[in-house]
Amino acid sequence: MDKEEKINHWLCMSRYDIESAEYMLSAGRYVYVVFMCQQAIEIIWIQKLLNLKSTGL
């Protein structure tokens, strides 16, 4: 898996976590909404770090 594929993989995982949070929000599972949003943010940071690393910064 090259770096672009890894970055896309992390972005897809983040989108999945946000979608999961939306479903949990509609079910009133608020603690899990917060957790899934935290996970999505963490994944986006990983993606950003991989992107910076691939550009040499």
N, C-alpha and C positions, 0 to 999 in steps of 0.2 A: 504494500500500500504506500503510494507516494504521499508527500506532504499535503497536496491539494485534496486528495481523497480522505486523509485523516481530518483535515479541517472540515470538510463537508460532512463527515461522519459525526463529528462533535456537534455541528450545527443541527443535524437531524435529531440527535439525541436531545438537544435543548428544546427543539420544537415539540418533541414528544412529551417532555416533562411539562411544558406550558399547556399543552392540550390536556394532559392528565390533571393538572391543577384546575383547569376550567371545568372539567367534569366533576371534580371533587367540590368545587365551589357551588355548583348547582345542586349538589347533594348535601350541602351544609357541613362538609368535613373540613373545617377551617384550619385546623392544625396541620393537616396534610397539604392544604393549599400553600401555606407558608413554606413548608418543607420542600415541596416540588418547585416553588419559585426560587428558593435558595439553591436548589440543585441546578436549575436552569442557568442561574447567574454564574455559578461556579463553572459550569461547562462552557459558557460563553467566554469566561476568562481564560480557560485552557485553550480554546480555539484562538483567542487573540494572541496568547503567548506563542502558540505554534506558528501563527502567521508572522509575528515579529521575528521569531527564530529563523524562519525560512527566508526572511528578507535580510538577515544578517545584522539586525539591530539589537 
